[in-house]
């Protein structure tokens, strides 16, 4: 090869190298970012210390100096970077002798100087080493002008040194930091106001990060406290109202109003979700949507919560006609209404006591929209329903069944009893649709004391448990316990409970295997979050709310629920005389024969006393009696329904034509 050819080939290769280099973006090396120190403002606070509230100490490369805030909580220190940077790494060093005060500290990035739009970029989950910088990579694609470190609760933001690394740029939202596998709910209120009221809303901005940081949603919001007993706990529950309707985190309802349930007394953090699962298995018309999430408020990690529907009237929630103020006559006045039998009703804006002293809150139409005609109608109709239960003909078609849907009552009852919920009849949602005479029960709600979590009723089942229904020992609003007892005295309703239980057991929809899989699934899903939750709220070895006794570990708390489910299923099967795959009337009433002759119905083959009811086609009782011998009942020609039952055990129903 001659020298010219060599130089020619060398030149071509060099050009190719230069061309490829021009087409490939240079890798951007992160830099140690220097900005202007910023912190919680003490400039106008004469009581603040002038020796330790020194934000510059955190960026002076001296591990012996530190920042310590005057206030114990809601304090921070950071940088104004003057332009946007994509943060790729943070580094930190604790104040000497106080490394534990950095655990659960949160790093945030924002583009508003008040950090109203901030999102977490990292959280310290382990106690760092002393006297050296700990470096952590940050999984974040968005550019931020403002960055800060927010100290954990009650720790005075003690930190010796901070450093941020990254490169200039707008970035994007393709990959944001997500604390665990659970979605993050990040709330910043205006001027970082605390949430101190259940009535007065505070304005702010909320962001949701999910799908491993790939999905981001943000909106302005109003937020206030919520709950009754739960509002008194250290970990607070909240109600949030978004500016725009949305199917939040993929939930079914397109809505503005949502709740954040704190689950303080429920150390499994899943009891509500388990009860909702049972409600869905029993095919209740509406089961609230709920999912575990991590919550941050004004930069502080608040723990593992349950994002849940707010119970209101709309599609995919309580799906009934929403009343207008001019719906005051004829069929329009008949619905829809959402009410709650509510032990706390006297604290609500619109409530009444029934003629039997039952406290009832009218939830929809709400207190600002309802008019007097509607208020009077629903109050009177509720009184008619209660009166029908105590009437002498309460078991007939013109009794309580004229006002109440038994299918929803049975399922509501089974959810409460299977879960062992002592609060089932402390709060009962009911709704009435336009043009429909019936009250429907649901949705189910509030199960923090269920699944063996109430010292007042412990143990619900097992060797030392009760032989009767849990509602008889639980909390009830007014005299609702007597009302439910009265309903259960109806043999047909009791049979509906037995038949419903047998149906879902036989279908393997309610089974030990199925329910324990749900428990274990939630335990796995919540695991990373629960560890951080109980670092923030150190209560695993404490009795809180109505706990019977602490299990001492998250796994131990979950095992309480697992054991309860096993015991409760066995208890239910025995209580309702359930035998897999065998219809209950085949067990005890196979010998009973029901036939017809001229203008009569014959009941023969009795081996013990049975209760017989005969109804005409419109549901009127024409015969009702306990019998223990062959019996002939004289009747006019026509079609009749004959029901034969053994108290608390079995029932048999047959249609007869008398000629």
FENCOR-V575741 format. One record per residue. N is the residue number from 1. RES is the residue in one small letter. PSI is psi in radians with two decimals (none if undefined). BURIAL is b if it has 9 or more other ideal C-beta (glycine too) atoms within 8 Angstrom, else e. Layout:
N_RES_PSI_BURIAL + N_RES_PSI_BURIAL
This chain:
1_x_2.28_e + 2_x_2.93_e + 3_x_-0.59_e + 4_x_-0.71_e + 5_x_-0.66_e + 6_x_-0.83_b + 7_x_-0.59_e + 8_x_-0.86_e + 9_x_-0.69_e + 10_x_-0.72_e + 11_x_-0.72_e + 12_x_-0.80_e + 13_x_-0.69_e + 14_x_-0.74_e + 15_x_-0.70_e + 16_x_-0.74_e + 17_x_-0.79_e + 18_x_-0.66_e + 19_x_-0.80_e + 20_x_-0.68_e + 21_x_-0.65_e + 22_x_-0.51_e + 23_x_-0.33_e + 24_x_2.06_e + 25_x_2.42_e + 26_x_2.44_e + 27_x_2.23_e + 28_x_2.04_e + 29_x_2.24_e + 30_x_2.54_e + 31_x_2.72_e + 32_x_2.02_e + 33_x_2.28_b + 34_x_2.20_e + 35_x_-2.87_b + 36_x_2.21_e + 37_x_2.38_b + 38_x_2.75_b + 39_x_3.08_b + 40_x_2.42_b + 41_x_2.09_e + 42_x_0.19_b + 43_x_-0.57_e + 44_x_0.30_e + 45_x_1.79_e + 46_x_-0.28_e + 47_x_-0.17_e + 48_x_2.57_e + 49_x_2.48_e + 50_x_0.03_e + 51_x_-0.56_e + 52_x_-0.38_e + 53_x_1.07_b + 54_x_1.70_e + 55_x_-0.53_b + 56_x_-0.40_e + 57_x_-0.46_b + 58_x_-0.25_b + 59_x_0.47_b + 60_x_0.15_e + 61_x_0.44_e + 62_x_1.95_e + 63_x_-0.13_b + 64_x_-0.22_e + 65_x_2.85_e + 66_x_2.89_b + 67_x_2.26_b + 68_x_2.13_b + 69_x_2.73_b + 70_x_-0.79_b + 71_x_2.63_e + 72_x_-0.49_e + 73_x_2.92_b + 74_x_0.74_b + 75_x_2.76_b + 76_x_2.92_b + 77_x_2.50_b + 78_x_-2.67_b + 79_x_2.50_b + 80_x_1.97_b + 81_x_-0.07_b + 82_x_-0.39_e + 83_x_2.99_e + 84_x_2.41_b + 85_x_2.47_b + 86_x_2.03_b + 87_x_2.23_b + 88_x_-0.27_b + 89_x_2.55_b + 90_x_2.71_b + 91_x_2.61_b + 92_x_2.72_b + 93_x_2.31_b + 94_x_2.83_b + 95_x_2.42_b + 96_x_2.33_b + 97_x_0.00_e + 98_x_0.83_e + 99_x_-0.50_b + 100_x_-0.32_e + 101_x_-0.04_b + 102_x_-0.26_b + 103_x_2.22_b + 104_x_0.18_b + 105_x_2.52_b + 106_x_2.32_b + 107_x_2.31_b + 108_x_2.63_b + 109_x_2.54_b + 110_x_2.89_b + 111_x_0.09_b + 112_x_2.35_b + 113_x_-0.36_e + 114_x_0.06_e + 115_x_0.41_b + 116_x_-0.45_b + 117_x_0.32_b + 118_x_2.62_b + 119_x_2.62_b + 120_x_2.48_b + 121_x_-0.23_b + 122_x_2.61_b + 123_x_2.37_b + 124_x_2.05_b + 125_x_-0.09_e + 126_x_2.62_e + 127_x_2.16_e + 128_x_2.87_b + 129_x_2.70_e + 130_x_2.71_b + 131_x_0.45_e + 132_x_2.76_e + 133_x_2.33_e + 134_x_2.18_b + 135_x_2.45_e + 136_x_2.26_b + 137_x_2.56_e + 138_x_2.23_b + 139_x_1.55_e + 140_x_2.34_b + 141_x_-0.06_b + 142_x_2.53_b + 143_x_2.44_b + 144_x_2.47_b + 145_x_-0.59_b + 146_x_2.33_b + 147_x_2.63_b + 148_x_2.86_b + 149_x_2.19_b + 150_x_2.08_b + 151_x_2.64_b + 152_x_2.92_b + 153_x_2.31_e + 154_x_0.48_e + 155_x_0.08_b + 156_x_0.36_b + 157_x_0.58_b + 158_x_1.98_b + 159_x_2.41_b + 160_x_-0.72_b + 161_x_2.52_b + 162_x_2.60_b + 163_x_2.47_b + 164_x_2.44_b + 165_x_2.55_b + 166_x_-2.80_b + 167_x_2.65_b + 168_x_2.50_e + 169_x_2.69_b + 170_x_-0.63_e + 171_x_-2.86_b + 172_x_-3.03_e + 173_x_0.45_e + 174_x_-0.43_e + 175_x_1.78_e + 176_x_2.79_b + 177_x_2.35_b + 178_x_2.22_b + 179_x_-0.90_b + 180_x_-2.85_e + 181_x_-0.31_e + 182_x_2.63_b + 183_x_2.60_b + 184_x_2.37_b + 185_x_2.01_b + 186_x_2.05_b + 187_x_2.30_b + 188_x_2.12_b + 189_x_2.78_b + 190_x_2.24_e + 191_x_0.44_e + 192_x_0.69_b + 193_x_2.47_e + 194_x_2.71_e + 195_x_1.86_b + 196_x_-0.02_e + 197_x_2.57_e + 198_x_-0.12_e + 199_x_-0.69_e + 200_x_2.15_e + 201_x_2.61_e + 202_x_2.42_b + 203_x_2.71_e + 204_x_-2.86_b + 205_x_2.41_b + 206_x_2.45_b + 207_x_2.60_b + 208_x_2.19_b + 209_x_2.19_b + 210_x_-3.10_b + 211_x_0.91_e + 212_x_0.59_e + 213_x_0.04_b + 214_x_-0.28_e + 215_x_2.21_e + 216_x_2.36_e + 217_x_2.41_e + 218_x_2.63_e + 219_x_2.79_b + 220_x_2.74_e + 221_x_2.86_b + 222_x_2.44_b + 223_x_2.46_b + 224_x_3.00_b + 225_x_2.91_b + 226_x_3.11_b + 227_x_3.02_b + 228_x_-1.58_e + 229_x_-0.62_e + 230_x_-0.43_b + 231_x_-0.37_b + 232_x_-0.07_e + 233_x_2.82_b + 234_x_-0.76_e + 235_x_1.97_e + 236_x_2.52_b + 237_x_2.73_b + 238_x_2.69_b + 239_x_2.30_b + 240_x_2.48_b + 241_x_1.94_b + 242_x_2.77_b + 243_x_-0.57_e + 244_x_2.52_e + 245_x_2.46_e + 246_x_2.72_b + 247_x_1.44_e + 248_x_2.20_b + 249_x_0.57_b + 250_x_0.14_e + 251_x_2.75_b + 252_x_-0.69_e + 253_x_2.38_b + 254_x_1.75_e + 255_x_2.84_b + 256_x_-0.56_b + 257_x_2.24_b + 258_x_2.88_b + 259_x_2.66_b + 260_x_1.83_b + 261_x_2.29_b + 262_x_-0.45_b + 263_x_0.78_b + 264_x_-0.90_b + 265_x_-0.23_b + 266_x_1.72_b + 267_x_-0.12_b + 268_x_-0.32_b + 269_x_0.36_b + 270_x_-0.03_b + 271_x_-0.73_b + 272_x_-0.77_b + 273_x_-0.64_b + 274_x_-0.75_b + 275_x_-0.67_b + 276_x_-0.65_b + 277_x_-0.74_b + 278_x_-0.73_b + 279_x_-0.75_b + 280_x_-0.68_b + 281_x_-0.60_b + 282_x_0.10_b + 283_x_0.73_e + 284_x_2.60_b + 285_x_-0.65_e + 286_x_2.20_b + 287_x_2.25_b + 288_x_2.43_b + 289_x_2.41_b + 290_x_2.59_b + 291_x_2.58_b + 292_x_2.48_b + 293_x_2.84_b + 294_x_2.41_b + 295_x_2.33_b + 296_x_2.36_b + 297_x_2.04_b + 298_x_0.72_b + 299_x_-0.17_b + 300_x_2.37_b + 301_x_2.13_b + 302_x_-0.20_b + 303_x_-2.99_b + 304_x_2.14_b + 305_x_3.10_b + 306_x_1.94_b + 307_x_2.25_b + 308_x_2.72_b + 309_x_2.56_b + 310_x_2.30_b + 311_x_1.88_b + 312_x_3.13_b + 313_x_2.03_b + 314_x_2.96_b + 315_x_2.41_e + 316_x_0.17_b + 317_x_-2.21_b + 318_x_1.73_b + 319_x_1.35_b + 320_x_2.96_b + 321_x_2.27_e + 322_x_2.19_b + 323_x_2.53_b + 324_x_2.81_e + 325_x_-0.38_e + 326_x_0.12_e + 327_x_1.41_e + 328_x_0.18_b + 329_x_2.86_e + 330_x_-2.55_e + 331_x_-0.54_e + 332_x_-0.51_b + 333_x_-0.25_b + 334_x_-0.10_b + 335_x_3.02_b + 336_x_2.71_b + 337_x_2.46_b + 338_x_2.12_b + 339_x_2.89_b + 340_x_2.08_b + 341_x_2.05_b + 342_x_1.97_b + 343_x_-0.38_b + 344_x_0.32_b + 345_x_-0.58_b + 346_x_-0.12_e + 347_x_0.05_e + 348_x_2.86_b + 349_x_-0.63_e + 350_x_1.91_b + 351_x_2.93_b + 352_x_2.86_e + 353_x_2.30_e + 354_x_3.06_b + 355_x_-0.37_e + 356_x_0.34_b + 357_x_0.43_e + 358_x_2.17_b + 359_x_2.24_b + 360_x_2.23_b + 361_x_2.33_b + 362_x_1.94_b + 363_x_-0.62_b + 364_x_2.23_b + 365_x_2.56_b + 366_x_3.04_b + 367_x_-0.45_e + 368_x_-0.29_e + 369_x_-0.43_e + 370_x_2.53_b + 371_x_2.89_b + 372_x_-0.68_e + 373_x_-0.73_b + 374_x_-0.74_b + 375_x_-0.78_b + 376_x_-0.69_e + 377_x_-0.90_b + 378_x_-0.57_b + 379_x_-0.81_b + 380_x_-0.68_e + 381_x_-0.65_b + 382_x_-0.73_b + 383_x_-0.65_b + 384_x_-0.72_b + 385_x_-0.86_b + 386_x_-0.74_b + 387_x_-0.63_b + 388_x_-0.51_b + 389_x_-0.54_b + 390_x_0.04_e + 391_x_2.78_e + 392_x_-0.48_e + 393_x_0.52_e + 394_x_-0.47_b + 395_x_-0.20_b + 396_x_3.02_b + 397_x_-0.41_b + 398_x_0.12_e + 399_x_-2.33_b + 400_x_-0.43_b + 401_x_-0.32_b + 402_x_-0.37_b + 403_x_-0.12_b + 404_x_2.33_b + 405_x_1.99_b + 406_x_-0.52_b + 407_x_-0.80_e + 408_x_-0.61_b + 409_x_-0.79_b + 410_x_-0.79_b + 411_x_-0.70_b + 412_x_-0.77_b + 413_x_-0.79_b + 414_x_-0.67_b + 415_x_-0.82_b + 416_x_-0.75_b + 417_x_-0.70_b + 418_x_-0.68_b + 419_x_-0.19_b + 420_x_0.71_b + 421_x_1.96_b + 422_x_-0.19_b + 423_x_0.21_b + 424_x_-0.77_b + 425_x_0.29_b + 426_x_-0.54_b + 427_x_2.07_b + 428_x_2.03_b + 429_x_2.42_b + 430_x_2.62_b + 431_x_2.74_b + 432_x_2.19_b + 433_x_2.71_b + 434_x_2.32_b + 435_x_0.14_e + 436_x_2.26_e + 437_x_-0.20_e + 438_x_2.52_e + 439_x_2.37_b + 440_x_2.46_b + 441_x_2.42_b + 442_x_2.91_b + 443_x_2.88_b + 444_x_2.69_b + 445_x_2.54_e + 446_x_1.55_e + 447_x_0.48_b + 448_x_-0.38_b + 449_x_0.03_b + 450_x_3.13_b + 451_x_0.90_b + 452_x_0.91_b + 453_x_0.43_b + 454_x_1.99_b + 455_x_-0.36_b + 456_x_-0.37_e + 457_x_0.08_b + 458_x_2.40_e + 459_x_2.53_e + 460_x_-0.75_b + 461_x_-2.91_b + 462_x_-2.99_e + 463_x_-0.61_e + 464_x_0.27_e + 465_x_3.10_b + 466_x_2.68_e + 467_x_-0.05_e + 468_x_3.04_e + 469_x_2.55_e + 470_x_-0.49_b + 471_x_-0.40_b + 472_x_-0.30_e + 473_x_-0.15_b + 474_x_-2.99_b + 475_x_2.38_e + 476_x_2.51_b + 477_x_2.29_b + 478_x_-2.32_b + 479_x_0.66_b + 480_x_-0.46_b + 481_x_-0.78_b + 482_x_-0.65_e + 483_x_-0.78_b + 484_x_-0.70_b + 485_x_-0.75_b + 486_x_-0.77_b + 487_x_-0.73_b + 488_x_-0.20_b + 489_x_-0.20_e + 490_x_2.06_b + 491_x_-0.60_b + 492_x_-0.69_b + 493_x_-0.70_b + 494_x_-0.65_b + 495_x_-0.61_b + 496_x_-0.65_b + 497_x_-0.81_b + 498_x_-0.79_b + 499_x_-0.69_b + 500_x_-0.78_b + 501_x_-0.80_b + 502_x_-0.67_b + 503_x_-0.87_e + 504_x_-0.44_b + 505_x_-0.81_b + 506_x_-0.57_e + 507_x_-0.04_e + 508_x_0.40_e + 509_x_-0.66_b + 510_x_1.85_b + 511_x_2.81_b + 512_x_-0.79_e + 513_x_-0.82_e + 514_x_-0.84_b + 515_x_-0.66_b + 516_x_-0.53_b + 517_x_-0.66_e + 518_x_-0.80_b + 519_x_-0.88_b + 520_x_-0.60_b + 521_x_-0.79_e + 522_x_-0.67_b + 523_x_-0.74_b + 524_x_-0.76_e + 525_x_-0.67_b + 526_x_-0.23_b + 527_x_-0.92_b + 528_x_-0.67_b + 529_x_-0.71_b + 530_x_-0.58_b + 531_x_-0.74_b + 532_x_-0.66_b + 533_x_-0.77_b + 534_x_-0.12_b + 535_x_-0.70_b + 536_x_-0.69_b + 537_x_1.66_b + 538_x_1.31_e + 539_x_0.10_b + 540_x_-0.43_b + 541_x_0.31_e + 542_x_2.64_e + 543_x_2.16_e + 544_x_2.66_e + 545_x_-2.16_b + 546_x_0.41_b + 547_x_2.48_b + 548_x_-0.95_b + 549_x_2.61_e + 550_x_2.44_b + 551_x_-0.34_b + 552_x_-0.18_e + 553_x_2.79_e + 554_x_-0.76_b + 555_x_-0.68_e + 556_x_-0.68_b + 557_x_-0.70_b + 558_x_-0.66_b + 559_x_-0.55_b + 560_x_-0.78_b + 561_x_-0.74_b + 562_x_-0.81_b + 563_x_-0.71_b + 564_x_-0.79_b + 565_x_-0.78_b + 566_x_-0.85_b + 567_x_-0.68_b + 568_x_-0.66_b + 569_x_-0.75_b + 570_x_-0.70_b + 571_x_-0.81_b + 572_x_-0.79_b + 573_x_-0.72_b + 574_x_-0.76_e + 575_x_-0.69_e + 576_x_0.19_b + 577_x_0.76_b + 578_x_2.25_b + 579_x_2.11_e + 580_x_2.24_e + 581_x_0.10_e + 582_x_2.11_e + 583_x_2.46_e + 584_x_-0.52_b + 585_x_-0.28_b + 586_x_-0.35_e + 587_x_-0.80_b + 588_x_-0.31_e + 589_x_0.31_b + 590_x_-0.45_e + 591_x_-0.32_e + 592_x_2.28_b + 593_x_2.33_e + 594_x_2.12_b + 595_x_3.07_e + 596_x_2.64_b + 597_x_-2.95_e + 598_x_2.00_e + 599_x_0.72_b + 600_x_2.79_b + 601_x_2.30_b + 602_x_2.33_b + 603_x_2.01_b + 604_x_3.04_b + 605_x_0.39_e + 606_x_2.41_b + 607_x_-0.18_e + 608_x_3.05_e + 609_x_2.32_e + 610_x_2.80_b + 611_x_2.15_b + 612_x_2.30_b + 613_x_2.39_b + 614_x_2.27_b + 615_x_2.51_b + 616_x_3.10_b + 617_x_-0.40_e + 618_x_0.16_e + 619_x_0.07_b + 620_x_2.36_b + 621_x_2.16_b + 622_x_-0.21_e + 623_x_2.33_b + 624_x_2.07_e + 625_x_2.57_e + 626_x_2.28_e + 627_x_2.65_b + 628_x_0.14_e + 629_x_2.88_e + 630_x_2.36_e + 631_x_2.46_b + 632_x_2.20_b + 633_x_2.03_b + 634_x_2.32_e + 635_x_2.74_b + 636_x_2.87_e + 637_x_2.53_e + 638_x_-3.04_b + 639_x_2.37_b + 640_x_2.70_b + 641_x_2.17_b + 642_x_2.24_b + 643_x_2.15_b + 644_x_2.25_b + 645_x_2.64_b + 646_x_2.17_b + 647_x_2.21_e + 648_x_0.20_e + 649_x_-0.88_b + 650_x_2.82_b + 651_x_2.61_b + 652_x_2.26_b + 653_x_2.39_e + 654_x_2.54_e + 655_x_2.30_e + 656_x_2.54_b + 657_x_2.04_e + 658_x_2.22_b + 659_x_none_e
